[in-house]
């Protein structure tokens, strides 16, 4: 990985809300002082809404939540995840409104992790192992490593403003900064898949949840028909 400034700002954008107020947002690396806050952010709405985590029931088990907390913390400490802040009047970022957890994924090498002990953790791991058998990102972009998204969430109050799209666009910049040639990951819901498309990512693989569930011995309760893998080269 390349040496770089940290934390680094990857973008600023404005949105006009219904009452005419103009809001300014900033996307940057998650600063060290916000690591814990970002982890707890992901342990909020994300694990109660995302298809993956609702299927395994992570939010229903304090032990499973703690396992995920430990995993997220280890990922965030790698300094490759992004945060979106609502900027204050002086232009500084203060209120955390979105997070995209990311980490490097290397072909043929499973990510380092503390083995889960809870049922939710074990089922999630089984699903991840099954999904990681798909090598389309490596194959499509001719890479041995890419920046993988491991979760994206926007706080409900600020949804509908394109924050998820901007986080993914910023991830493309981060990928290039890190010296990697591609980014991608699993997109579990129709909404997340639309966000990926709007950010210019391409769908490389899709599998019906019914089929994927059979492979993992899991029953998915979701209106989303397909689990999809999206990717994007940053060389051009």
Secondary structure as GFF3:
##gff-version 3
##sequence-region A 1 236
A	DSSP	beta_strand	9	16	.	.	.	ID=ss1
A	DSSP	beta_strand	22	29	.	.	.	ID=ss2
A	DSSP	three_ten_helix	32	34	.	.	.	ID=ss3
A	DSSP	alpha_helix	35	41	.	.	.	ID=ss4
A	DSSP	pi_helix	42	46	.	.	.	ID=ss5
A	DSSP	alpha_helix	47	49	.	.	.	ID=ss6
A	DSSP	alpha_helix	51	56	.	.	.	ID=ss7
A	DSSP	three_ten_helix	58	60	.	.	.	ID=ss8
A	DSSP	alpha_helix	62	76	.	.	.	ID=ss9
A	DSSP	beta_strand	82	87	.	.	.	ID=ss10
A	DSSP	beta_strand	93	106	.	.	.	ID=ss11
A	DSSP	alpha_helix	119	131	.	.	.	ID=ss12
A	DSSP	alpha_helix	136	141	.	.	.	ID=ss13
A	DSSP	beta_strand	145	154	.	.	.	ID=ss14
A	DSSP	three_ten_helix	156	158	.	.	.	ID=ss15
A	DSSP	alpha_helix	163	177	.	.	.	ID=ss16
A	DSSP	beta_strand	182	187	.	.	.	ID=ss17
A	DSSP	alpha_helix	190	198	.	.	.	ID=ss18
A	DSSP	beta_strand	202	208	.	.	.	ID=ss19
A	DSSP	alpha_helix	209	216	.	.	.	ID=ss20
A	DSSP	beta_strand	226	233	.	.	.	ID=ss21
###
